[in-house]
Amino acid sequence: MFMSLPAGRLVNWTVTRITEDNLLTVVVVGSTSLALLLSVGSFILSTRAVGLGIAAGAGIAILNFVWQRSIMQRVLGLQIGRPTAYAIMRYLLRLGITAILLYFILTSGLFSLTGLLAGLSVVVVMIVLCTVYFAIQHKGD
């Protein structure tokens, strides 16, 4: 679909469909975009602490999601001896690092708890939006 701009230039607006092949990329890119939008919006409309909280929470959530995906790909794709033990150890390591990060963020006093919780929710919001998208696209299937 082409759209004409006032200066006479044409802009190619392409829409990428969300498929099972690009779903994880859409979740990560969408979560990052939503986090940037919320962070910048809260810096402008609210306090610095809320903006920092959203940015920190979203960063933790997105990194956690990508790390978890990587672990699951290794467990499911490779023939690792004792995959259950491998997955459990990686889970505990990921959980421990996340807990330490959250501890330092909460005790520093620079971040808003409300902003942090909102930031930690961006990946969940993107997964829900993708689920709604799939439900609408495949309504009769």
C-alpha positions as CSV (number, residue, x, y, z in Angstrom):
1,M,0.0,0.0,0.0
2,F,1.5,3.3,-1.0
3,M,0.6,6.7,0.5
4,S,1.4,10.1,-0.9
5,L,3.0,12.7,1.3
6,P,2.5,16.4,0.8
7,A,6.0,16.8,-0.5
8,G,5.2,14.4,-3.3
9,R,7.2,11.5,-2.0
10,L,5.7,8.0,-1.8
11,V,6.0,5.9,1.4
12,N,5.7,2.2,1.3
13,W,3.6,1.1,4.3
14,T,4.0,-2.6,4.7
15,V,2.2,-4.7,7.3
16,T,3.9,-7.8,8.5
17,R,1.6,-10.6,9.5
18,I,2.3,-12.3,12.8
19,T,2.9,-16.0,12.3
20,E,4.2,-18.8,14.4
21,D,7.6,-18.4,12.8
22,N,8.1,-14.7,13.9
23,L,6.0,-14.7,17.0
24,L,8.9,-14.6,19.5
25,T,10.5,-11.8,17.5
26,V,7.3,-9.8,17.5
27,V,6.9,-10.3,21.3
28,V,10.5,-9.0,22.0
29,V,10.3,-6.1,19.5
30,G,6.8,-5.2,20.6
31,S,7.8,-5.4,24.3
32,T,10.8,-3.2,23.7
33,S,8.7,-0.7,21.8
34,L,6.0,-0.6,24.5
35,A,8.7,-0.2,27.1
36,L,10.2,2.8,25.3
37,L,6.8,4.3,24.8
38,L,5.8,3.9,28.5
39,S,9.2,5.1,29.8
40,V,9.3,8.2,27.6
41,G,5.7,8.9,28.4
42,S,6.2,8.6,32.1
43,F,9.3,10.7,32.0
44,I,7.2,13.4,30.4
45,L,3.9,13.0,32.2
46,S,5.1,11.7,35.6
47,T,8.2,11.6,37.7
48,R,11.7,10.4,36.9
49,A,11.4,7.6,39.4
50,V,8.4,6.1,37.5
51,G,10.2,6.3,34.2
52,L,13.2,4.6,35.6
53,G,11.0,2.0,37.2
54,I,9.3,1.2,34.0
55,A,12.6,1.1,32.1
56,A,14.3,-1.2,34.7
57,G,11.3,-3.5,35.0
58,A,10.9,-3.8,31.2
59,G,14.6,-4.4,30.8
60,I,14.5,-7.2,33.4
61,A,11.3,-8.7,31.9
62,I,12.6,-8.7,28.3
63,L,16.1,-10.1,29.2
64,N,14.4,-12.8,31.4
65,F,12.1,-13.7,28.5
66,V,15.0,-14.0,26.0
67,W,17.1,-15.9,28.4
68,Q,14.3,-18.4,29.2
69,R,13.7,-18.9,25.5
70,S,17.4,-19.6,24.9
71,I,17.4,-22.2,27.7
72,M,14.3,-23.9,26.4
73,Q,15.7,-24.0,22.9
74,R,18.9,-25.7,24.2
75,V,16.9,-28.2,26.3
76,L,14.5,-29.1,23.4
77,G,16.9,-28.8,20.5
78,L,20.1,-30.4,21.8
79,Q,20.5,-33.9,23.1
80,I,21.7,-32.8,26.5
81,G,22.3,-35.5,29.1
82,R,19.9,-35.0,32.0
83,P,17.9,-32.1,30.4
84,T,15.7,-31.8,33.5
85,A,18.7,-31.1,35.8
86,Y,20.0,-28.6,33.2
87,A,16.7,-26.8,32.9
88,I,16.2,-26.6,36.7
89,M,19.8,-25.3,37.3
90,R,19.4,-22.6,34.6
91,Y,16.0,-21.7,36.1
92,L,17.4,-21.3,39.6
93,L,20.3,-19.3,38.2
94,R,18.0,-17.0,36.3
95,L,15.7,-16.6,39.3
96,G,18.6,-15.8,41.6
97,I,20.0,-13.1,39.3
98,T,16.6,-11.6,38.8
99,A,16.1,-11.5,42.6
100,I,19.4,-9.9,43.2
101,L,18.7,-7.2,40.5
102,L,15.2,-6.5,41.9
103,Y,16.7,-6.3,45.5
104,F,19.2,-3.6,44.5
105,I,16.6,-1.7,42.4
106,L,14.1,-1.7,45.2
107,T,16.6,-0.7,47.9
108,S,18.2,2.1,45.9
109,G,15.3,4.4,46.2
110,L,15.7,5.7,42.6
111,F,12.9,3.6,41.2
112,S,9.2,3.7,41.7
113,L,7.6,0.4,42.7
114,T,4.6,1.2,40.5
115,G,6.8,1.8,37.5
116,L,8.8,-1.3,38.2
117,L,5.6,-3.4,38.3
118,A,4.3,-1.8,35.1
119,G,7.7,-2.4,33.4
120,L,7.7,-6.1,34.5
121,S,4.3,-6.5,32.8
122,V,5.2,-5.4,29.3
123,V,6.1,-8.9,28.1
124,V,2.8,-10.2,29.5
125,V,0.9,-7.4,27.8
126,M,2.6,-8.2,24.4
127,I,1.8,-12.0,24.8
128,V,-1.9,-11.1,25.5
129,L,-2.0,-8.8,22.5
130,C,-0.5,-11.5,20.3
131,T,-3.0,-14.0,21.6
132,V,-5.9,-11.7,20.8
133,Y,-4.5,-11.1,17.4
134,F,-4.3,-14.9,16.7
135,A,-7.8,-15.3,18.1
136,I,-9.2,-12.7,15.7
137,Q,-7.2,-14.0,12.7
138,H,-8.3,-17.6,13.2
139,K,-11.8,-17.0,14.5
140,G,-13.4,-19.8,12.4
141,D,-10.6,-22.2,12.2
